[in-house]
């Protein structure tokens, strides 16, 4: 059983894989990390995601919560992220599937 801190690190590691101009979904991260679903990934992002490119993680329909739209839209425009006329990210063009996080680093002594 993994510790909660390791799960948080694994989620953030997946977000760090997403290149500029691309996005992934909460579900894709949950799949890569395993064990929990998209809601748990959302909880991790809400509590710990400020240090990573949080706008690169969207809902399955390509949207973010309305409270994030302004900042995220600016980042999408700066990064050249493909958007639909609705303002949602075009997942057919911009989707990136993160790889499962690697094993924890071994401590050498």
Steps between C-alpha positions, in 0.01 A plus 500: 500500500639838398512792739286803416814707439616252237163519325522881493853480357387250236211725389722808482764299311238413236401867466866596455520267198241700304680725251398859425208519259366161607263386776400186679191411699439418863397153384817442297711590802291271721556220249875561486541521877249226580303422813271806517270676256485846343342663806798410713729647234287817513542512877877470464504777239283725719731457796841468337474596133609863524865403449435328165331601174150432639327642190630201305259272692141525382171318531412223254305755291802733471376752756627636828292621793365849416709658774816403306395611151673839487847391606481175307383666179796738512739206548336310212541798269864548602578130450302461178263240645227398252162639609149438372267793421330431835827586678560144613826328414481292182596163646521337156796727426651584839461180707816355659498164681744503794715196566470327836741649752819305551595322821606720791865598491719278711691670776867417486705527809 
